[in-house]
Amino acid sequence: MHYRIFVFITLLLTAGSAAAADIQIDGRIDPAEWAGARHITDFRDTQPLTRKPGSLPTEAWIMSTPKGLAIAIRATQPAGVPRTTQHTRRDEEALVDRINVMIDFNGDGRTGYDFEVTSTGGVADEIITGENTFSYDWDGRWDSATTQDADGWSVEVLIPWYIAPMRSVTSGTRTIGLYLDRVVAYSGERMSWPTASVDRPRFLSDFAKVELPAYSQPLFAVTP
């Protein structure tokens, strides 16, 4: 009897892990894939720094999976708000519609990583040190995809756990620092969660502390 209960629980846990691992990074935010994810809607203006709710609805979903940290962002942008159609090279600085996912994997405010995706699918990544110093002299391997429709655009991102050094944990959970934002090129508006601002002396330390199930991934790399 006890064995049957153990097998049943094991199957449930395995099924849950499999479901979380089955998110397809295709830019289409499928409610079934993102069921159980943390849902964030409180994006507020940080450029200019008014802390008022953003002028356009923005939603995000966050989920820790065995393959990495999965994040989806839905950016409502109706036809009345012009969209950029410019395609960018990797790490190119340009005023385009885009989102940023910034992560402090240790949650201690020392080092962060920025993952940027434009509405047309361009990507950039940077390392953050000294609270608000960004450097493009870092490239990580991660996945993203975008789609567009009449009401806006969507992006999905998967950041593998091996992408950056991080402290090991024994509790089964990991606390990270997390910051999400969206930039509307037409107006120059930046709306963020939480309301941290890169223009203030403290930025990295003001990331939201998010507790997630902890996973680890081995990485074998050969550099000729």
NORQUIQUI-V261762 format. One line per field, one symbol per residue. psi: psi as a letter, one per 20 degrees, with the letter a starting at -180 (. if undefined). burial: b if it has 9 or more other ideal C-beta (glycine too) atoms within 8 Angstrom, else e. A space follows every 10 residues. Layout:
psi=???
burial=???
This chain:
psi=ghgggggggg hghggggggh ijppnjiono hhhjpiqppp impqpjnqmi jqqqipppqq pppprhiaop pqpoopnrhi oqqqjppqrp jppqnrprqp oppnhikjjg prppopprhj jqqqqrqprk gkpqpilppr orqqqqqqah ibqqqqqooq hjhqpqqqqi iiqporpppp rppohgijpp prpalqpiiq hpfhijqpop pqpprqpqpo qpo.
burial=eeeeeeeeee eeeeeebeeb bebebebebe eebbeebeeb eebbbbbebe eeebebebbb bbbbbeebbb bbbbbbbeee bebbeeebee beeeebbbbb bbbbbbbebe bbbbbbbbbb bbbbbbbbbe bbeebeebeb ebebbbbeee ebbbbbbbbb bebeeeeeee eebbebbbbb bbbbbbebbb bbbebbbeeb eebbebbebb ebebbebeee eeee
